[in-house]
């Protein structure tokens, strides 16, 4: 009947549209901010070296790796935990520099929360 066809014509299917910022430039900027080589970055954050390399050039869009990197960028506590977990795999001076960097980021965030 007319009401049924009208009701059917008013049904919409909504699909979420996700826009994800390309990971390559964000990854390169983060890695350079930390002054790490690709190999060091992959080791420190326990990521697959070829995947990270491909992500930097836009040849890989591995969501799991991208999400982990976003986590390390946005949550310094997570990055700090990962560095402490993997610090035996890298030079001790590098580990200490990174630990100090992320401890400072954590302290800054906590200070901002108090304001």
Helices and strands as residue ranges (DSSP letters): H 2-9, H 23-33, H 38-44, H 49-56, H 63-74, H 76-86, G 87-89, H 92-114
